[in-house]
Amino acid sequence: MSAAAHEYVEPVNANLLCAICACPFETPVQSPCGHTFCGECISAALRADARCPTCRMAIADADLAPASLIVVNLVNELRIRCPHASQGCGETPERSLLAAHLANACPHDPIPCRHPSCSRRVRALFPNISPYGAYLTILCEY
């Protein structure tokens, strides 16, 4: 899921926004001139023009390095709304924990039917009595 697809709970600090897409960094990388961008954004920009979009310094894709751990941690800790909020999920996990929320805790996320001959996705509506917050999988009408 791209950063643009997330709904952030609070305004995002401008220092955590990519200068190309104006969204919070997704797989952030740093240029030799010190600017940080989403990995995909800067790679696409450099294919069109081999200069930093911020300061115009000549750079190549090979010059990019992973952003500092502090930047990665800050964007991963941003709180987002569950994509199923309109269906009633009120959870606001950290961005890095969204996949775990959807896989293990969100009763509104469709899951594969447990019937071996069925390829449909169904909703799990009944919470397990579990310390992990997992939900029972239910069979479709198959």
C-alpha positions in Angstrom: 0.0 0.0 0.0 1.5 3.3 -1.0 1.7 6.2 1.5 -0.8 8.2 -0.6 -3.4 5.4 0.0 -3.2 5.9 3.8 -5.3 8.2 5.8 -3.1 9.7 8.5 -4.7 10.4 11.9 -2.7 13.6 12.6 -1.0 16.1 10.3 2.4 14.8 9.1 5.5 16.8 9.9 6.7 18.5 6.6 10.2 17.0 7.1 8.7 13.5 6.6 7.2 14.4 3.2 8.7 13.5 -0.1 9.4 16.6 -2.2 8.2 14.7 -5.3 4.9 13.2 -4.3 4.2 15.3 -1.2 3.3 12.2 0.8 5.1 10.7 3.8 8.2 8.8 2.7 7.7 5.3 1.4 11.0 3.3 1.4 13.0 6.5 2.0 16.4 7.0 0.4 18.9 9.8 0.7 20.8 11.5 -2.1 24.5 12.4 -1.8 23.4 16.1 -1.4 21.4 15.1 1.7 17.8 15.2 0.4 15.4 12.4 1.2 12.8 11.0 -1.1 10.6 7.9 -1.6 12.7 5.3 -3.3 10.3 4.9 -6.2 9.7 8.6 -6.6 13.4 9.5 -7.0 14.2 6.6 -9.2 11.4 7.7 -11.6 12.6 11.3 -11.4 16.2 10.4 -12.2 15.1 8.5 -15.3 13.7 11.7 -16.6 16.4 14.1 -15.4 19.6 12.9 -13.6 19.6 15.7 -11.1 18.3 16.1 -7.6 14.8 17.6 -7.8 15.5 19.8 -4.8 18.9 21.3 -5.5 19.6 20.2 -9.1 22.9 18.5 -8.2 23.8 15.8 -10.7 23.1 12.3 -9.2 22.5 8.8 -10.4 20.3 6.0 -9.0 23.5 4.3 -7.8 24.3 7.3 -5.6 21.2 6.8 -3.5 21.5 5.3 0.0 18.9 4.1 2.4 17.7 6.9 4.6 18.8 7.1 8.2 17.1 4.8 10.7 15.6 7.7 12.5 13.7 8.8 9.4 12.6 5.3 8.7 11.4 4.9 12.3 9.6 8.2 12.3 7.5 7.4 9.2 6.8 3.9 10.3 5.5 5.2 13.6 2.9 7.5 11.9 -0.6 6.5 13.0 -3.0 5.7 10.1 -6.7 4.8 10.0 -7.5 1.2 9.1 -8.6 1.0 5.4 -11.9 -0.5 6.7 -12.8 2.5 8.9 -15.9 3.2 6.8 -17.1 -0.4 7.6 -16.6 0.2 11.3 -13.0 -0.5 12.2 -11.8 2.2 14.6 -8.2 1.0 14.9 -5.4 3.5 14.2 -2.2 1.3 14.0 1.3 2.6 13.4 1.9 2.5 9.6 4.4 -0.4 10.1 1.8 -2.4 11.9 -1.0 -2.1 9.4 -0.3 -5.5 7.7 -0.4 -7.3 11.1 -3.6 -5.5 12.0 -5.3 -6.6 8.7 -4.0 -10.1 9.0 -4.7 -10.8 12.6 -7.1 -8.3 14.1 -9.4 -6.5 11.7 -12.8 -8.2 11.5 -13.6 -6.2 8.4 -10.7 -7.4 6.2 -11.8 -10.3 3.9 -9.9 -13.5 4.4 -9.7 -16.7 2.3 -12.5 -19.1 3.0 -11.4 -22.2 4.9 -13.2 -24.6 2.6 -10.5 -26.5 0.6 -12.5 -26.1 -2.7 -13.4 -22.5 -2.3 -11.3 -19.5 -3.5 -13.7 -16.8 -2.3 -12.8 -14.3 0.4 -15.1 -13.9 3.3 -15.4 -11.6 6.4 -14.5 -13.0 9.8 -17.1 -11.6 12.2 -16.6 -13.5 15.4 -13.7 -12.6 17.7 -11.7 -15.5 19.1 -11.0 -15.5 22.8 -7.4 -14.9 22.2 -4.7 -12.7 23.7 -3.6 -11.9 20.2 -6.9 -10.5 19.0 -7.2 -12.9 16.2 -10.6 -13.6 14.6 -12.3 -16.9 13.8 -12.3 -17.7 10.1 -15.8 -18.5 8.8 -16.8 -20.7 5.9 -18.8 -19.2 3.1 -21.9 -20.8 1.8 -19.9 -23.1 -0.4 
